[in-house]
């Protein structure tokens, strides 16, 4: 039995090393012409698939149903469908054309072309009435037919093609599947993949004479209001729905998600209703009417975000806007009440005015509470109008009013981010044109800010707005990187664009800001730069910044235009207008463009072509990939053209089935970042995504930091980012790694990056070992003179499935230019060498 197990293990190991070759060599009796059948599954979710036949009767699936192109129309998942694809080839140029129904109603059609059925151009979308405009002329004959493929009857189109065409698309799919098999490698396969692997020896030769400058902004953070990252999260407001602006449309027409959400009436002698006449501000049009019929016996209660967490002895700032609609009004008690009814803190305000007036008070907690509530108890019979009911801890990050939750913000600051990208992500360009994040609606007095539906399914008060984002960046010493929509909404939109009701323009990306409104939209972009950088005495928006309490400019250097958009004609036209305007008015500001949501494909290629054509100085790349992709694509940026745009890797993460954030994903990211640092002359910035996730309110996994009202739980991936952020360099030192094991699978799992921090003179050695055995390394620092050096070692290690691993730091002895270090199995180590003189 043991022999059988060993034999099967060797067979499995060989399958990893030598992938099975699908093509049988030596077949010479091949047909010249065959039949090609193109189709998609009836549910529309398969994409364009092929089968072929030598005689038109017996059909063979091409690459086991591999999808050669998928529809990009509409929201991801539920709406990117393809029905009844009709594939045609023009006689004159051999170009392929495909038209399909993009929805099950057939009211929106899609069109795409390809030179070879492998590379596909950008898709276009149109109504059935426009079909003749896209229908190719003079094509080879096609016949609609039902055929049996893998035992299932499918309906599609048949045409005759050279057999070489079928061979080419099969080879293409085989290559794709082979790459997918590499990407799908998991550490759980390591006992077989690396069976009998002995400890590895490595010689790491570092050549300080071959140093190059790398970006000083390389490691940063990306904040998006997803997973309750802002309201209920980083934004320290403790009252939920303080503005009474919740609406069912925030949450997919959930009728319980309304203006009274999170509020309740305690006692039977009062009623709560919502009014809109004469609000505090038109942007905050709803307010509460609390009609009290028995004084001191009823209360208006807010449950907070899963309760209100309080700490004994700490002070909390309370405020509300109120007026009396009927009666004289009077004193109103404000209580913080624990779950058992104990009053933890109490104060009072007076609501007696017939006009809106803000009242403020301070409460001091007499005990801790994990889930208290806010209770407002009128002491006089009256009808009260109440709005903007707020409770803030005085201990916010850096003590700022309207500030940030101190522990969460400090956890972010501990990453030592060089920049912060905000406010999204998809939140920035919104769910449909009318949901684009307008930065002007997020500044100014809180009661005048314009709430916004969050496309992730909840409400944004925007108390955490652009001004607060700028302040947060300033408080951390990070560059602000605001991202604005490029005049088009998120490609995942599912909301009608600009009041349109037809299916074609109700699916998001196909619409854009109307051209007659683009001048104003562009002016809004320019006004943002003026708000950030304008003179407080001479410019309109600089004065508004000063009125908000910040006379000095924020010194904005970067601005993102667009977010992983599909590079359609609608996008291109609007992006170019915005880019040209910013470049002309503010050449000192670096515009960051976009290359779509993936590391390859049509949008990626067309996005790069557009950036090159326009001379865009930087582009934003996104990719969420398997750990195996990061292992097998460490050369990804090695071949990038240094004369073209710089790269901002704005969203990335390693994803495993089930989406854990564990040692395996964290080490894959650490390994990949060694290659990114090597390419730090072309990769200007990187930021993991998403950043924050609140327990019980998570739309996306994995995230970097999980939290609830009382605790913050950084993940293993957080510590990878922290170890890079706290040990960033300004120069990259060339190095070579020689292993005593030349097996490619071994070499790809050992990563090295050596940088110098010009600010401190420190040399920083980063070592990643994704092997199940230790790697005994000898590090040789050629061209470096060390005088009385000291060093610290920080190591992150653990079982690949471990979700709770944390780094440990200790002193490390370095006596000369050569030192030894054994990397533990599955580990990431940073050795920082101090007190270095000269090179």
N, C-alpha and C positions, 0 to 999 in steps of 0.2 A: 504493500500500500504506500509506504514512504517513497519508494522508487517511482510509483505512478504519480504521486503528488509533485515530486521533483521534476519529472518529465513534463507534466502539464505546466508547471511554473516556467520552465525553460521555453516551452512553446509560446506561452503568453508573452514572455520577455522578448522573444524574437519577433513577435507581432508588433511590439512597440518599436523595435529597432529597424525592422525591415517590413514596412507596410505592404499589405497584399496588393499585387498589381492586377488590376481588373482586365487589362488587355492581354489576350493570348497572342504570343509572338508567332510569326511564320504563316499566318493565314493569307493565302494569295487569291483564293477564288471569291473575291468580293464583288458585289454588284456595282454597276456604275450609277444607276438611278434607283431611288427608293421612294417610299411615301412617308411624308412627315405629317403627323396629326398633332394639332395644337389645341389645348383646352384648359379649363380650370374646373375645379370641383364645384358641384352645384351650390354649396354654401357660400361660394365666393371667396373663401379664405386661403386658397392654395397658391394663388399666383399663377403665372403662365407655365404650363407643363407640356411635355412632349412625349409622344410615342412614335415608333417607326415600324414600317412593315416592308418586306421585300416584294410582296404581292398584293397588298391592299386587303388581305383577309386576316392573316395572323399578325398580331401587334405586340411589340415589345416596348415596355416602358423605358424611357430614356433616363438613366441615372436614378432609378427608383423614385420617380416623381419629384425630382429636384425642381425648385421654382426658379426660372430664369429671369423673371421680372415680377415685382409686386406692385400693386396700386398704391400710390402715395396720396390718394384723395381722402380727405376727411380725417377725423380723429383717429389716433392710434388704437389698435385693438378692435374696437367694436365696429369701425366704419371703413377701414382700409380694405375694401373688397373689390373683386374682379369677377364680373359675370359676362359670359358669352364673348370671350375674346376672339377677334377675327384677325388672324395674321396673314399679311400679304407681302409679296416681294415684287418690287418694280423691275421691269425688264431692262430699262436703260442703264441703271447704275447698280442693280443687285441689292439695293437697300431694303431693309425690312421695316414694315409698318404694322402697328397693332392698334386696333380700336376695340374698346370694351365698354360695357355698362359699369359705371363706378358705384352705382347703388342698385338695390334690388328693385327699385321702381323704374329704372331706366331713364330717369329725368336728367341725369348727369352722365356724360360720356367722357372717356379719357383716351388720349392718343400718345404714342411714343414711337420713336424710331431707333433702329440699331443697324450698324454696318455688318454685324456678324452673329447676332443672337446672343452675344456675350456682354458687350458693352452697350449700355442704353443711354440715350440722351434724356434731357429733362422732359417731364410729362406736361401735357397741356390738357385742359378740361373745358368742356363746352356743352351746349344744349343739343338735343337731337336735331333741332332745326338747322344747326350749323354743321351737320355731319359732312355735307358735300364739300365744305371748305377743307376738311382734313382727309377725306377719302382719296387715297393715291390713285393715279391714273396709269393705265397700261401696265397692269400687273399680270403675273403668271396665274393661270386658272386655279381657283380654289373651290372645293366642294364641301358643303355642310353635310356632316355625317355622324352617325352614332357607331362607336366601335367598342370592343371589349378590351379593357386594359387591366391586367392583374385581376381578372374575374369581375370587374365592375364596369357597367356600361356607362360610357362617357359621351357627351355630345360636344363636337368641335368642328374644326375645319381641316380638310386634307388637301395637300398639294404635293407635287412631285419635286424632289430635290436631288442633287448629287449625293451619293453616299458619303463623300468626304465632309459634307455639311454636318451630317449626323455624327461622324467620327469626331469632328472638331468640338461640337457641343458636349459630347460625352467626355472628352478629355478635359474640357473646361470644368465640368461638374466634378470629375474625379479629383482634379487639383483642389477645388474648393473643399471637397469632403476630406481630403487629406489634411488640408490646413485646419479644418474644423476638428479633426481627430487630435492634432497637436494641441490646439487650444483647449480641448476637453481633458487634457491630462490633469490628474488629481494626485495629491500627496497620498491619498488612501491606496493608490496603486503602487506606491514606492516599494513596499515589501517584495513585490514581484519585479518591478522595473529595475530595482537596484539590489536584486538578490545577490548575496555574497559579496557586496561591495565593501571593500576594506576602507579604513580611514584614509583620507586623501591628503596628499602633501602639496603645498602651493608655494611658489616663489613669486613674490610681488615686487617687481622692479619699478620704482617710481623715479621719473626723470624730471627734476625741478627745472632743468634747462629748457624743457618743452612745455612751458606753461602758456595758458591763454586766458584772457579775461572772459568771465562769464557774467550773466545777469545778476545784479544785486537785488532783483525783485523776484527771484525764482520761486520761493515758497510763500504762498499766501492763502487766503480763505475766500470762499464763495458763500455768501449768505442769500438764501431765498426763503420767503415766507411759505414754507411747506412743512407739514407735520407739526403745525402750531408753533413754528419757529419764532414768530414775532408776538402777536397777541396771545397771551397765555404762556409765553416762553421768554425770549430775550427781553422783550418790552416789559417793564416791571409793573405795569398796571395790574391791580388785583381784582378789579370789578369787571365781570364779563357783560358785554352789551351795555356799556356805560352810556352809549349815545342813543340807545333805543332804535338803532338803524338796521338791526338784523332783518332780513327779508327772505321769504321762501326761495327766491331766485338765487340767493347765495349758495344754496345747497340742493340744487336739482328739484326745486319746487316742493321741498319738504314744508308742509303747512305748519309744523310745530316749530320751525325755525323762523320766528317772527319777532316783532318789536318787543314782545314781552318775554322772549327766551331768557332763561336764567333768573328771572324775577318772579316773585310770588307774593301774595298778600297773606299775612298772618293775622287771624282774627276775622270776624264776620261783619264788622261794622265799617267796612271801607271797600271801595271798588277801585280797580286799576283799569284804565283805558289809555288809548294812544290818540293823540291829536296832532294836527299839522298846521293849525292856524297860528300865524305870528310866531314862528320858531325863533330860536336864538340867531340862526343864520340859515340862509337857503340851502347851504350844503349839508346842514344837519336838521332836516325838516321834521323829524318825528320827536315827540317828547311824551313823557308820562303824565297822565292826569290822575292824581291820587285823591279821591273824594272820601274824606274822613268824617264819619258820622258819630264816632265816639272817641273822645280824646284819651290818649295814653293806653288804649286797648288794642290798637291795630298797628301793624308794622309792614313796611315795604322791605322785602328781603332779597338780597342778591347772593347767589350760591358761589360766585367766583368761577374760576376755571378749575373744576373738580375740587372745589373748596378753596378757602383762603388760608395759606400757611402763615403763621405768626411766630415770632420769637420773643421770649420773655425779656422785658426791659427795653425793647426797641420801639422807636417812634414811627408813626405812620401818618402821612399827610392826607387829610380828607378834604374834598371839595365837591360842591354841586352848584348848578345854576337853578334858581327857583324863583317863583312868583306866586302870588295868591290870585286865584280866579274868582273865588267866592269866599266871603267871610273875611276875618282880619288876619288870619294866620297866627303865628307865634313861634314859641320855642320848639325845636325839633331835636330829639335825642338821637344820637348816632352811637350805635353799639356794635361791638365785635363779639360774636357769640359762638361758643364752642358747641360741638355736636350734642352735648348733654344739657344745653341750655345755660351754661355758666357764662356770665358776661365777663369777658377778658379785658375789654377796654370800653370806655364811655366818654363821650363829649357831647356838646350841643351847639347848634347853630340856630339863627333866627331867620325865618322865612315870612316876611311881612309886606314886602314890596308888591305893588301892582305891575311892576316891570321886571324883566329878567335882571337878576343880580347874582353874582357869584359869592358864595359863602365858603369860608375855609376854617379848618380846625385841625388839631393834632391829637392823635390817640396814642397812648402808651400801653403796650401789652403787659399784663400782669402774669402771664404764663405762656408756655408754648402751646401751639395748636397746629395740627396738620391739616385740618379741614374745617375752619371756622366759616361763619357767614357774616355779612354786613346787614345790619337791621336799622331801619330809619323809622323812628316812632314819633309822630306829631303829638304835641301836647295840647293842641287846640283843634276844635272842630272847624274845618275849612276844606275848600277844594284847592289843592296845590298842583302847580305845574312844575315838574322837575326834569332836569336833563343834565347830561355830562356829569354823572355821579361817579366820583373817582376816589381811589385809595391807592397810595403809593408808599412803599417803604422809604424812609429817609436815607437808609443805607443803600444807595444805588451805586453802580460802578462810577468811581471817581466823584461820588456825591452829587451828580448832576440831577437837577429837577427834570421831571418828565424823562427820567433816565432808564438805565438798563439793569436788569437783574444782576446783582453783583457777582454771585458765584458762577453763573453761566458766562458772563462777559469776561471774567478773569480767566476762566478755562480757555476761552478763545485767545485772550491776550498771551497766555502761557505758550501758545504755539509760536510766538514771535513772528506773526505774519508780516510780510513786507507790503502787502496790499489787501484790500477787501473789495471784492466785486459784489455789487448790489444793484437793485433789489431782487433780481432773478437773472437768469432762468425764465421759465415760461411765464412767471408772474409779471415780468417786465413787459412782454409784448401781448400778454393777455389772451383771453378766450373770446376772440372776435374783436372787430375794430372798436366797438364801444367799450371794451374792457381793457384797452391798452393803458398801462400804468402812466398816468399823467403826473409828472413830478411836481407841477405847480399846485396840484390838489393835496400834496402831502406836506406842505410847509405852512407857516403862519400860526395864528392862535389855534389851539386844538378844536375849539368849537366851530371854527371856520373851515377846517379841513374836510375834504370830500371823501367819505368812506367808499370802499371799493369791494366789489365781489371778488373773492379769491378763486381763481380757476381750479384750485385744489379742493374746493367744496366748503369754504367757510367765509368768514367776514374779516375784512381788514379795516380797523379804525384809522390806520395810518398815523397813529400817535408816534409810532416809530417811522418817521418820514425822512426825506432827503437831508434835512438839516441835522437830524440825529445821526444818520449814517455818517455824514461828514465829521461830526464831533467824535463819534466812536473811532473812526480812522485816526483822527488827530490824537486822541487819548492813547492809542496803541502805537503811534509812530508809524502807521501804515499808510500807503498811498491809496486814496479813494479811486475806485474804478466803477463809476456808474455805467449802467447798460440801459440803453433806450431802444425801443422798437424801431425797426427800419421802415416804418410806414406800413407794416403788415403784421397781423396777429400771429399767435403761436400756430405752428402747423398741426397742433393737436386740438385746434379749436372745434367746437361743435355748436357755436352760437351764431345766429344770423348777423351778417356784417352790415353795419350802418343801415339798419331798418329794412334790409332786403328780406323777402319772405320766400324766395325761390330756393330750391334745394341746392342749386349750383353754387350760390354765393352764401349759403347758410353753413357751409362746412369749413369756414376759416380762411386758410391760406390763399384761396383763390381770389379773395377780395383784398383790397388795400385802401389806405386812406384816400378818399377821392382826390383827384388831381387838383380840383379847385380849392382844396383845403391844405394842400401840401406846403404852400408858402407859410401859412401860420404854423404848421407842424414843425417846419424847419426853423422858424423863428423861436419856437419853444426850446429846441435843442440848443440854439445859440444863446438863449436866455439862461439856460442852465449853466453854461460855461461862465457867463457873466455873473450869475449868482455865486458861483464858486470863487471866481478870480477877480471880479470887477472892483473898481475903486469905490469905497463906501461913500465917498462924497460926490463922485462924478457920474456914477452909473445908476440906472433905475434899480437893477436887480442886486447890485452891490449894496445899495442903501437898504433893500429889504433884508439882506443878510445881516447887516449891522443892526437893524431893528429887531432881529431875532436874537441879538446878543453876541454877535461875532463880527466886529468891525474889520478884523484882519482877514485877508483872503485865505481860502483853504488850499490854494496852490494846486489846483487840479492839473494833472499832466496827461491823463488817459481818459478816453471815453469809448465805450463799446456801442456800436450801432448794429443791432440785430442779434439774434440768439438762435443758433442752430437752425436757421431757416432753410426751407427748400429754395433753391436758387432759381426761381421762376422769373419770367419777364416782368411780372408785377413787382417782385422784390427788387430785381436789378434796376429798374427805372427809378424807384424811390430811393434805394440805397445810394445810387450815384448822385442824385440831387442833394441828399443830406451830406454825403462825403465831400462833394465839391464845395458846398457852402461852408462847412467847418474848416476845410483846408484853406479856403480863401480868407475867412475872417479870423481863424485862430490856428495858424500854422504851427504854433508852439505846442498844441495839444495832439497827442498821438491817437489816431482813430483806430479802433480794433474792429475789424470786419468779422465775417463768419464763414465757415465752410461746411455747414450742415451738422447733422447729429451723429455722423459716423466717421470712422477712420478711412473709409473707402467708399466708392460708389459715385453716382452721378452728381449729387450735391457737393460732395467733397472735391471732385475734379473740376466742376464748373465754378465752384466757389473760389478755388485757387486760381483758375484762369481769370476770373473777374478781378481778383485782388492784384494779380500781376498786370493786367491791362490798365487798371486805374492807378497803380502805384500805392496801394493800401499798405501802410507801414507794418501792420500786425494783423494776424487773423486768429480767431478763436476756434480751436478744435475741441470736440467732445467725443469721448468713447467710454462706454461701460462694457467691460470685457471679462472673459474668464481669466483666472490666474495663468493658465497655460498660454494665453495670448501674450501676456507680459513676459513670460519666460522666453518665448520663441520670437519675439519682435523687439529685442533690445537694440537692434540696429535700425529701428524705424526712422530715427532722425539723423542717423549718420550720413545719409545721402541727400539730405535736404539742401537745396540751392541757397547758399549764404547770401546771394545777391538779391534775393526776393524778400518777401515779408517775413518778419519775425513771427514766432508762434506763441500764442497763449493757450496752454492746455487748460481750458476753463472748467471742464467737468470730466472727471474720470474716477473709476473705482474698479476693483476686482470683484466679480460676482460669481458666487457658487450657487448651485441649486439650494433653494431655501433661503438664500440671501443672508447668510451669517456674516458677521464681521469678526474674523478669528485670526489666529496666528498664520494660517495659510494665506489668506487674502492680504494680511498686513505685510508679510514677507515678500509676496509677489509684487506689491506696490513698492516696497523698499528696494527690491532688486531692480525694478524698472526705473526707479528714480536714480540709481547709479548711472544708468545710460542717459537719462535726461540731464544730469549734471555734466556728463561728458559732452553733451550737446547744448550746454548752457550759453553758448555763443549764438545759437539760433532760437532756442526755446527761452523766451523772456520771462514767462510766468507759468505757474501751475497751481491748481486748486482742486482738492478733492470735493466730491459732491455726492449727496447733499450733506449739509453740515449738522443740523439739529433735528431731533425727533422726540416728541413728547409721548410718554406712555399712554396708550389708549387712543391716540390721535395721529397715527402714523399712516401716511399714504404711500410711503416709499421706504424700502430697505435695500441694502444696509445704509446706515448713516454714521457719521463720525462720532457724535455725542448723543446719548440718550439721557432723558431727564424726566423728573416729575416735579411736583411743587416743593419738595424738600431735599432732593438729592440730584447730583449730576454724575453721570457714569460715562466717562470717556472709554472708548473702545480700544482694542489693540491697534486698529488702524490709526486712531488718534495719536498714539505714541510713535508710530512711524512718522507721521507728519511733524510731531513735536521734535523728534530727534533730528530731522532734517532742518526744521525751522530754527532750532536753537544752535544748529551747527552748520549754518550756511557759509559759503565762501564767496570770494570775489575773483579768485583765479583757480582754474582747473589744471592739475598737474598730470601730464601723460603718464600712464602706467601700463605695464604688460604683466599678464598673469600666466605662469607656466605651472601646469598640474602634472603630477606623476601618472595621471589617468587621462588618456587622450580621448575618451569616449565623449561624443558631442553632448549627450544628455547630462553628463556630469559637468562639463565646462559651462553650459548655459545656466546652471544653478548656483554658480559662484560669481558674485558681483563685487566689484571694487570701485570706489571713487575716492580720490584724494584731492582736497581743495585747500587753499590758503585763504585765511581771513585777513585782508589787508588792514582792517581796523584794529586788530589785536596782535597780528603777527603770528597767530596760531596756525599750525598745520592740523588738518582734520582728516582722519582716515576712516572711511566707511566700508564695512565688510559685511556681506550678506551670504549666508549659507543656507540654501534650500534643499540640502541633501539630508538623508537620514543618518549620516555619519559625520563625525567631526572633520574639520579641515585644518591640518597643522600648517600654519603659514609662517613664512619668513619675509618680513617687510624690509625692503632696502630703499632708503631715501637718498638717492644720488643727487648731489648738488645742493644739499641742505647742511648748514652748519648749526649744530645744536649746542648751546652753552647752558650747562646746568638745567637741563630740561625737566619739567614735571609733566605729568599727563593724567587724564581721567578717562576711565572706560565706562561706557554706558551700554548695557546689553539687554536686548529684548529676545526672549526665547521661550519655547514651550511646545507642547504637543500641537500639531497643526490644527486640531479641532478646538483647541482652547480659546474661549472667548474672554477670558479674564486675565490674560497675561499682562504684566506691567514691567517696565524697564527697571533695572537696578544699576546704580552708579557706584564706582569705587576708584581708588587711586590705582594708577597703572605705572609700572616702572619702565622708563626708557633711558638707557645709558648712552646710546650712540645712534648712529644713522641706521643701524640694523636692529631690529627687534623681532622676537618671536611671539606669536599669538595663535592659540588653538581656537578656532571658531567652533562652538558647539553645534551639534546637529540642529537644524531649523532655528537659525538665529540671525539677528541683525545687531551689529556692534559698531559703535562709534568710539574711536580713540582720538581724543583731542590733546595735542601736544602744545604746552605753554612755554613761555620764556625762551622763545626761539630768536636767535640773532643771525641775520644775514641769510643768504641763500647758498 
